[in-house]
Amino acid sequence: MDAIGHAKGYWYGKDPGQKALAVDVLNALRDYRVSEQAMRRRTRSAMGMGEKDLLALRYLFEAEAAGKVMKPKDLGDRLGITSASMTTLIDRLVESGRIRREAHPSDRRALILRPTAGSDQEVRHTLGGMHRRILDVASALSPEEARVVMDFLEHMREAVDAIDDDPTDEQPQDPGSTAS
């Protein structure tokens, strides 16, 4: 076990050629993800919102910043939810004063969704300190370090997005091996 309690090599096998530092990097990435998930839970709790509600606001803020409009169907597609669930989510966000429905600027039959100024202020108040801290950490990287981190994260994204052809081809881990 390391200082944080990670068992060395549980997920990554006992290959003697395995680089211990690589496992340490993966454990650090896992620890970051756990912290980020906890921060998101705290944010949702502080704002009294569900995960999809907060994501909906994020997508609406992004669309507005890009000068684009977002229809309910577009938002539902981004969130991966049905039109019935989308209607419930919109009703909830409108009732809470976080978004508003407006007539589409060029299609009078359609509606668009916009975040309210109050929701923007609420999100900035709730997340502003955390966003400043993480920007400070990223800003402290040299250009070379930033490129290494970006490349690493891009390659990690590609690795987890890849779909295995036949997951049964891999040999299962020894169930008696040390757990992480």
C-alpha positions in Angstrom: 0.0 0.0 0.0 1.1 3.6 -0.6 0.7 6.5 1.7 -2.9 7.1 0.6 -3.9 3.5 0.9 -3.7 2.4 -2.7 -2.7 -1.2 -3.2 -0.1 -1.4 -5.9 -1.0 -3.2 -9.0 -4.5 -4.5 -8.3 -6.1 -3.3 -11.6 -2.9 -3.3 -13.6 -1.7 -6.9 -12.9 1.5 -8.1 -11.4 3.7 -7.7 -14.5 7.2 -7.1 -13.2 7.7 -4.9 -16.3 4.9 -2.6 -15.2 6.2 0.8 -14.3 5.4 1.7 -10.7 5.3 5.4 -11.6 2.6 4.8 -14.2 0.4 3.1 -11.5 1.1 6.1 -9.2 -0.1 8.5 -12.0 -3.2 6.4 -12.5 -3.9 6.4 -8.7 -3.4 10.2 -8.6 -5.9 10.5 -11.5 -8.4 8.3 -9.6 -8.0 10.5 -6.5 -8.6 13.6 -8.5 -11.8 12.1 -10.0 -13.1 11.1 -6.5 -12.5 14.7 -5.3 -14.2 16.2 -8.4 -17.2 13.9 -7.9 -17.4 15.0 -4.3 -17.2 18.7 -5.3 -20.1 18.1 -7.8 -22.2 16.5 -5.1 -21.5 19.4 -2.8 -22.4 21.9 -5.5 -25.7 20.1 -6.4 -26.6 20.0 -2.7 -25.7 23.6 -2.1 -27.9 24.7 -5.1 -30.6 22.1 -4.4 -30.3 20.7 -7.9 -29.9 17.3 -9.5 -27.0 16.4 -11.8 -29.0 16.8 -15.0 -30.4 20.2 -13.8 -26.8 21.5 -13.3 -25.7 20.1 -16.6 -28.6 21.7 -18.4 -27.6 25.1 -16.9 -24.0 24.5 -18.1 -25.1 23.7 -21.6 -27.4 26.8 -21.7 -24.6 29.0 -20.4 -22.3 27.6 -23.1 -24.9 28.2 -25.9 -25.5 31.7 -24.7 -21.8 32.5 -24.6 -21.5 31.2 -28.1 -24.4 33.3 -29.3 -26.5 30.3 -30.0 -30.1 29.4 -29.1 -31.1 26.1 -27.6 -34.4 24.4 -28.1 -35.8 21.9 -25.6 -35.1 19.0 -28.0 -31.5 20.1 -28.5 -31.0 20.2 -24.7 -32.7 16.9 -24.2 -30.4 15.4 -26.9 -27.3 16.8 -25.1 -28.5 15.4 -21.8 -29.6 12.1 -23.3 -33.1 12.2 -21.8 -36.6 11.7 -23.2 -38.9 14.5 -24.1 -41.1 13.7 -21.1 -38.1 13.9 -18.8 -37.0 17.1 -20.6 -40.4 18.7 -20.0 -40.2 17.9 -16.3 -36.7 19.2 -16.0 -37.6 22.5 -17.8 -40.7 23.0 -15.7 -38.5 22.5 -12.5 -35.9 25.0 -13.7 -38.4 27.5 -14.8 -40.3 27.2 -11.5 -37.1 27.7 -9.6 -36.3 30.9 -11.6 -33.1 29.4 -13.2 -34.2 29.4 -16.8 -36.9 30.9 -18.9 -38.8 29.9 -22.1 -38.8 32.4 -24.9 -40.1 32.5 -28.5 -37.6 31.3 -31.1 -36.1 34.4 -32.9 -36.9 33.0 -36.4 -39.4 30.1 -35.9 -42.5 31.4 -34.2 -43.7 27.8 -33.6 -40.6 26.9 -31.5 -39.4 27.8 -28.1 -35.9 28.4 -26.9 -34.4 28.1 -23.4 -32.3 30.7 -21.7 -30.6 30.8 -18.3 -31.7 33.7 -16.1 -29.2 36.3 -14.8 -29.9 35.0 -11.3 -28.9 31.5 -12.2 -25.6 32.8 -13.7 -24.9 34.7 -10.5 -25.9 31.7 -8.3 -23.5 29.4 -10.2 -20.7 32.0 -10.2 -21.2 32.5 -6.4 -21.2 28.7 -5.7 -18.4 27.7 -8.0 -16.3 30.9 -8.3 -13.7 30.2 -5.7 -13.2 26.6 -6.9 -12.8 27.8 -10.5 -10.2 30.4 -9.4 -8.2 27.8 -7.5 -8.1 25.3 -10.4 -7.2 28.1 -12.9 -4.4 29.1 -10.5 -3.1 25.5 -10.5 -3.3 25.2 -14.3 -1.7 28.7 -14.8 1.3 27.6 -12.7 2.2 25.1 -15.4 5.0 26.0 -17.9 3.9 25.8 -21.5 5.8 22.5 -21.8 4.1 21.0 -18.7 0.7 22.2 -19.9 1.3 20.4 -23.3 2.3 17.2 -21.5 -0.8 17.3 -19.3 -3.1 18.1 -22.2 -1.5 15.3 -24.3 -1.8 12.8 -21.4 -5.5 13.7 -20.8 -6.3 13.5 -24.5 -4.7 10.0 -24.7 -6.5 8.9 -21.5 -9.8 10.1 -23.0 -9.1 8.1 -26.2 -8.2 5.1 -24.1 -11.4 5.1 -22.1 -13.5 6.0 -25.1 -12.2 3.1 -27.1 -14.6 0.2 -27.3 -13.0 -3.2 -26.9 -13.7 -5.6 -29.7 -14.2 -8.6 -27.4 -13.8 -8.0 -23.7 -13.8 -11.8 -23.1 -10.4 -12.0 -24.8 -8.7 -10.5 -21.8 -7.6 -12.8 -19.0 -9.4 -12.1 -15.7 -7.4 -10.8 -12.8 -6.5 -13.2 -10.0 -9.4 -12.7 -7.5 -6.9 -13.3 -4.7 -4.7 -10.4 -5.8 -4.5 -7.3 -3.6 -7.5 -4.9 -3.9 -7.1 -1.2 -4.6 
